[in-house]
Amino acid sequence: MENNTMKGKICLVTGATAGIGEATALLLAKLGATVVGVGRNPAKIENSIRMIKEKSGNPDVAFLKADLSSQKDIRELAQQFKDQYSRLDVLVNNAGATFTERQQSIDGIEMTFALNHLGYFLLTNLLLDLLEKGAPARIINVSSSLHKMGKLDFGDIPFDNGYTRSKAYQRTKLANIAFTAAGLIALAAGEDFDLGTAGAGVGATTALLKGGLGSASLVMPEGITVGALVVANPHGSVVAPGGKAFWAAPFEMHAEFGGIGMPASPDPFLLPRNDKLRAYEAMRGLPKGAATPPAGPSASMNTTIAIVATNAIMDKAQLLRMAVAAQDGMARAIVPSHTPFDGDLVFALSTAEVALQKPVEESSRLGHAAAVCLSRAIARAIYLARPAPGDTLPTWRQGVGADGKIPFNRAV
């Protein structure tokens, strides 16, 4: 085993007999975890068990057999796991496939959607009680940057019209993202939850510093509430050159991210040294400076996913406009923003409690409020990040040098 950082943790990995799933199971085993893989081919299961045990030196590796396109199999899998384990620390939803021709699952559901998305959804919900016992547990939904090309047509979930292999796959990956966002919404609905290095914010980074989970809200004069919840994991930097002030400082409320104040007038061409890219190059064995498109990391490596919410009564078109306006909050808090390395995604929702008295005027102001909240939430995520074993970048507090500044140069 490489180390024991996951010793005592129970991890369930679906699709663990090949590809990403098998590699994930092997790494978790090397870190000392108790690993339970899921596969449907008995011969592949035996091969994976033998390989993972041999390469990791970890005997605590087992597999359960299930076809994750079958809801009956998923329910039986969940029960088998509960019969053998009292809690679950990490669930990796990874199993998936593409199909050249349209097929139906045993439940009569289009096969790609049944396996790639509904499998994630049902298994997660069936294991929520064990995940709660493993708190702070982690749920990892493996998606793809192809989600950006996907479209969810709720009028044709069976995909009876215009089926193609690529479109079917793309929409399931978008559904994975939406499912993850729904989890963030459920988190936000709680009375209290951790920010910074917590939940989906674990492992997030920026150009120079650790990223994290952040939130912010405000109440408009007419009594409308607007809030934002974000996993801040951008390519760019959240701090301005020449100090430790946040780009979002003009929108800060009540010293919520340190009260450092406004950044000095920056040189517009002074961009941060990107330690995130340098770490990526080292991991991939690339020469310094080689990580530029198309050789650099995909946008999926830098996905910043956010939810903006309001209690105003808004229709779908108004919510879409609010989500688009909220993207400005990223540009106010991150420099550079919306780069080829970034895969930014913003969802908008309404609890439909307060009627708009002046729909056009108030919708415009709601978009601005959403952008303000998102910029603050991003800064709070980085400000509240905490150090942890295995960090590749320092936290905001650690990253500030003896001179009170965070290092910058002209290299992107």
C-alpha positions in Angstrom: 0.0 0.0 0.0 1.2 3.5 -0.8 0.0 5.0 2.5 -2.9 4.6 4.9 -4.8 7.9 4.4 -8.0 5.9 3.6 -7.5 3.2 6.2 -10.8 2.3 7.9 -12.9 3.9 5.1 -15.4 1.8 3.2 -15.7 2.6 -0.5 -18.1 1.3 -3.1 -17.1 1.8 -6.7 -19.5 0.8 -9.6 -18.2 -0.2 -13.0 -15.0 -1.3 -11.3 -13.8 -4.1 -13.7 -12.3 -1.8 -16.3 -11.3 1.8 -17.1 -11.9 4.7 -14.7 -13.7 2.5 -12.2 -11.0 -0.2 -11.9 -8.3 2.5 -11.7 -10.2 4.2 -8.9 -10.7 1.0 -7.0 -7.0 0.2 -7.3 -6.0 3.7 -6.0 -8.4 3.5 -3.1 -7.0 0.0 -2.2 -3.4 1.4 -2.3 -4.5 4.1 0.1 -5.7 1.5 2.6 -9.5 1.6 2.1 -11.8 -1.3 2.2 -12.9 -1.5 -1.4 -16.1 -3.0 -2.7 -16.4 -3.0 -6.5 -19.4 -3.6 -8.6 -19.4 -5.5 -11.9 -21.7 -7.8 -13.9 -19.2 -10.2 -15.6 -18.0 -12.9 -13.2 -14.8 -13.5 -15.1 -13.9 -9.8 -15.1 -14.8 -9.6 -11.5 -12.3 -12.3 -10.6 -9.6 -10.7 -12.7 -10.1 -7.3 -11.1 -10.1 -8.7 -7.6 -6.8 -10.6 -8.2 -5.2 -7.6 -9.9 -6.2 -5.0 -7.3 -5.1 -7.2 -4.4 -1.8 -8.0 -6.0 -0.9 -4.4 -7.0 -2.2 -2.8 -3.8 -1.1 -5.3 -1.3 -4.5 -4.7 0.3 -6.5 -7.9 1.1 -9.7 -5.8 1.9 -11.0 -5.9 -1.7 -14.4 -7.5 -2.6 -16.9 -7.3 -5.4 -20.6 -7.6 -5.7 -22.3 -8.7 -9.0 -25.1 -6.5 -10.5 -26.4 -5.2 -13.8 -26.9 -1.5 -13.0 -29.3 -1.0 -15.9 -31.8 -3.2 -13.9 -33.6 -1.6 -11.0 -34.2 -5.1 -9.5 -30.4 -5.7 -9.5 -29.7 -2.3 -8.0 -32.1 -2.9 -5.2 -30.6 -6.3 -4.5 -27.1 -4.8 -4.7 -28.0 -2.2 -2.1 -29.4 -4.8 0.2 -26.4 -7.1 -0.2 -24.1 -4.2 0.7 -26.3 -3.3 3.8 -26.2 -7.0 4.9 -22.3 -6.9 4.9 -21.4 -3.3 5.9 -22.7 -1.0 8.6 -21.8 2.3 6.9 -20.5 3.8 3.6 -17.8 6.4 3.5 -17.4 6.9 -0.3 -19.7 6.0 -3.1 -18.3 6.3 -6.6 -21.0 6.2 -9.3 -19.1 5.3 -12.4 -20.7 2.5 -14.3 -21.8 3.5 -17.8 -21.8 2.7 -21.5 -22.9 3.8 -24.9 -25.0 1.9 -27.4 -24.9 2.2 -31.2 -28.5 1.2 -31.6 -31.3 2.2 -29.3 -32.0 -0.5 -26.7 -34.4 -0.9 -23.8 -33.5 -2.1 -20.3 -35.3 -4.9 -18.7 -37.5 -2.2 -17.1 -38.5 -0.8 -20.5 -36.3 2.3 -20.2 -33.9 3.6 -22.9 -30.7 1.7 -22.0 -28.2 4.6 -21.9 -30.4 6.6 -19.5 -31.2 3.6 -17.4 -27.6 2.6 -16.9 -25.7 6.0 -16.9 -28.1 8.1 -14.9 -31.0 6.2 -13.3 -28.4 3.7 -11.9 -26.6 6.5 -10.2 -29.8 8.0 -8.8 -31.4 4.8 -7.5 -28.3 3.4 -5.9 -27.4 6.7 -4.2 -30.9 7.0 -2.7 -31.0 3.4 -1.5 -27.6 3.9 0.3 -28.3 7.3 1.8 -28.8 5.8 5.3 -25.4 4.2 5.3 -23.8 7.3 3.8 -25.3 9.3 6.7 -23.7 6.8 9.1 -20.3 7.4 7.4 -20.6 11.2 7.6 -18.8 13.2 6.4 -19.2 10.8 3.5 -18.5 11.5 -0.1 -20.6 10.8 -3.3 -18.7 11.0 -6.5 -20.7 11.1 -9.7 -18.4 10.5 -12.7 -19.6 12.7 -15.6 -17.9 14.0 -18.7 -17.2 17.4 -20.4 -19.6 16.2 -23.1 -22.4 17.2 -20.7 -22.0 20.7 -22.3 -23.4 19.3 -25.6 -26.3 17.4 -23.9 -30.0 18.4 -23.9 -32.6 17.0 -21.6 -35.9 16.7 -23.4 -38.4 15.8 -20.7 -41.0 15.3 -23.4 -39.0 12.4 -24.9 -37.2 10.6 -22.0 -37.6 7.3 -23.9 -35.6 8.9 -26.8 -38.1 7.5 -29.3 -37.3 10.3 -31.8 -33.8 11.0 -33.3 -31.8 8.6 -31.2 -28.0 8.7 -31.7 -25.3 7.1 -29.6 -23.6 10.4 -28.9 -26.8 12.3 -28.1 -28.0 9.6 -25.7 -24.6 9.6 -23.9 -24.4 13.4 -23.7 -27.8 13.8 -22.1 -27.0 11.2 -19.4 -23.8 13.1 -18.5 -25.9 16.3 -18.3 -28.3 14.4 -16.1 -25.4 13.4 -13.9 -24.5 17.1 -13.4 -28.1 18.0 -12.7 -28.3 15.2 -10.1 -25.1 16.5 -8.4 -26.6 20.0 -8.4 -29.7 18.7 -6.8 -27.5 17.3 -4.1 -26.1 20.7 -3.5 -29.6 22.1 -3.4 -30.5 19.6 -0.7 -27.4 20.6 1.2 -28.4 24.2 1.0 -31.8 23.4 2.4 -30.3 22.3 5.6 -30.1 24.7 8.5 -26.4 24.4 8.9 -23.5 23.1 6.8 -19.8 23.5 6.5 -18.1 25.7 3.8 -14.6 25.7 2.4 -13.0 22.3 2.5 -16.3 20.4 2.9 -18.6 18.2 0.8 -18.2 18.8 -2.9 -15.6 21.5 -2.2 -13.0 18.9 -1.1 -10.3 18.7 -3.8 -11.3 21.9 -5.5 -8.4 24.3 -6.5 -7.8 27.7 -8.1 -4.7 28.9 -10.0 -2.7 29.4 -6.8 -4.8 28.3 -3.9 -7.3 25.7 -2.7 -10.8 26.1 -3.8 -13.9 24.9 -1.9 -17.6 25.2 -1.2 -19.0 28.6 -0.7 -22.4 30.3 -0.2 -23.8 33.8 0.0 -27.2 35.5 0.1 -28.9 38.8 0.3 -32.4 40.3 0.7 -33.5 42.9 -1.8 -35.4 46.0 -0.6 -38.7 44.5 -1.8 -38.3 41.5 0.4 -37.0 39.1 -2.3 -34.2 36.7 -1.2 -31.4 35.7 -3.5 -28.7 33.1 -2.7 -25.9 31.3 -4.3 -24.1 28.0 -3.5 -20.9 27.1 -5.5 -18.2 24.6 -5.8 -15.3 26.9 -6.7 -12.8 25.0 -8.8 -11.7 27.4 -11.5 -8.6 27.7 -13.7 -8.1 31.4 -12.8 -7.2 33.2 -9.5 -9.6 34.7 -7.0 -7.0 37.1 -5.5 -5.7 40.3 -7.2 -2.0 40.9 -8.0 0.1 42.7 -5.4 -1.5 41.5 -2.2 -4.1 39.1 -0.8 -7.3 41.0 -1.6 -10.1 39.2 -3.4 -11.3 40.3 -6.8 -14.8 40.1 -5.3 -13.9 42.7 -2.6 -16.3 45.4 -4.0 -19.2 43.1 -3.2 -18.1 41.9 0.2 -20.6 42.1 3.1 -19.8 42.2 6.8 -16.1 41.2 6.3 -17.3 37.7 5.2 -14.0 36.9 3.5 -11.6 38.7 5.7 -12.4 42.4 5.2 -9.1 42.9 3.5 -10.5 45.7 1.4 -10.2 46.6 -2.3 -7.3 45.4 -4.4 -4.8 48.0 -5.7 -5.2 49.2 -9.3 -3.9 46.1 -11.1 -1.9 45.8 -14.2 -4.4 44.2 -16.6 -1.7 42.0 -18.1 -0.4 40.8 -14.7 -1.9 37.3 -14.5 -1.3 34.7 -11.8 1.4 32.1 -12.0 -0.7 29.0 -12.5 0.5 26.4 -9.9 -2.6 24.3 -10.8 -1.3 23.9 -14.3 2.2 23.2 -13.1 0.8 20.4 -10.8 -1.0 19.0 -13.8 2.2 19.0 -15.9 4.1 17.2 -13.1 1.3 14.6 -12.7 1.3 13.9 -16.5 5.1 14.0 -16.9 4.9 17.0 -19.2 7.6 19.7 -19.6 6.9 23.0 -17.8 4.6 25.2 -19.8 3.4 22.3 -22.0 -0.2 22.3 -20.5 -1.8 24.6 -23.1 -4.8 23.7 -25.3 -5.2 21.1 -26.7 -2.5 19.4 -24.6 -3.7 20.9 -21.3 -6.4 19.6 -19.0 -10.0 19.5 -20.2 -12.6 21.8 -19.0 -13.9 19.0 -16.7 -10.8 19.5 -14.6 -11.9 23.0 -13.8 -15.7 22.8 -13.5 -17.1 25.5 -11.3 -20.7 24.4 -10.6 -23.2 26.8 -8.9 -26.8 27.2 -8.0 -28.5 30.5 -7.7 -31.9 30.5 -6.0 -34.6 33.0 -5.2 -38.1 33.0 -3.5 -39.4 35.2 -6.3 -42.0 33.7 -8.6 -40.3 33.3 -12.0 -41.0 31.3 -15.1 -38.4 29.2 -16.9 -37.3 32.0 -19.3 -36.8 34.4 -16.4 -34.8 31.7 -14.5 -32.6 31.1 -17.5 -31.9 34.8 -17.8 -31.0 34.9 -14.1 -28.6 31.9 -14.6 -26.9 33.7 -17.5 -26.6 36.9 -15.5 -25.2 35.0 -12.6 -22.3 33.9 -14.8 -21.1 37.5 -14.5 -20.4 36.7 -10.8 -17.7 34.3 -11.9 -16.0 37.0 -13.9 -16.2 39.4 -11.0 -14.5 36.9 -8.7 -12.1 35.0 -10.9 -9.3 36.2 -13.3 -9.0 35.0 -15.9 -12.5 33.6 -16.2 -14.4 31.4 -18.7 -11.1 30.2 -20.2 -10.7 27.2 -22.5 -9.7 25.2 -19.4 -13.0 26.0 -17.6 -16.3 24.1 -17.7 -18.6 26.5 -15.8 -22.2 25.6 -15.1 -24.9 27.6 -13.3 -28.4 26.3 -12.3 -31.2 28.6 -11.3 -34.3 27.8 -9.3 -37.2 29.5 -7.6 -39.3 28.5 -4.6 -42.1 30.6 -6.0 -43.2 32.5 -2.9 -43.0 36.2 -3.7 -44.7 37.7 -6.7 -42.8 40.3 -8.8 -44.5 43.7 -8.8 -42.5 45.0 -11.8 -41.4 41.9 -13.7 -39.0 43.5 -16.2 -37.3 45.8 -13.7 -37.1 43.3 -10.9 -35.9 40.5 -13.1 -33.0 42.7 -14.2 -32.1 43.4 -10.6 -32.4 39.8 -9.7 -29.8 38.9 -12.3 -27.4 41.4 -10.8 -28.2 40.2 -7.3 -27.5 36.6 -8.3 -24.1 37.7 -9.8 -23.2 39.6 -6.6 -24.1 36.5 -4.5 -22.1 34.2 -6.7 -19.0 36.4 -6.6 -19.2 36.5 -2.8 -19.8 32.8 -2.6 -16.7 32.1 -4.7 -14.5 34.3 -2.5 -15.9 32.7 0.7 -15.2 29.3 -0.6 -11.5 30.1 -0.9 -11.3 32.1 2.2 -12.8 29.3 4.3 -10.7 26.5 2.8 -8.7 24.4 5.3 -5.5 22.5 4.9 -5.7 18.7 4.6 -3.3 15.8 4.0 -2.5 15.4 0.3 -3.1 19.1 -0.7 -1.5 20.1 -4.0 -1.9 23.8 -3.3 -2.0 26.0 -0.1 -5.0 27.6 1.4 -5.6 31.3 1.3 -4.1 31.7 4.8 -1.1 29.5 4.0 -0.5 31.1 0.6 0.1 34.6 1.9 3.8 35.2 2.1 5.8 36.9 4.8 5.3 40.2 3.0 1.5 39.8 3.1 1.3 39.1 -0.6 0.4 36.1 -2.8 3.0 35.6 -5.6 2.2 36.6 -9.1 4.0 36.9 -12.4 3.1 37.4 -16.1 2.9 33.7 -17.0 -0.6 32.3 -17.4 
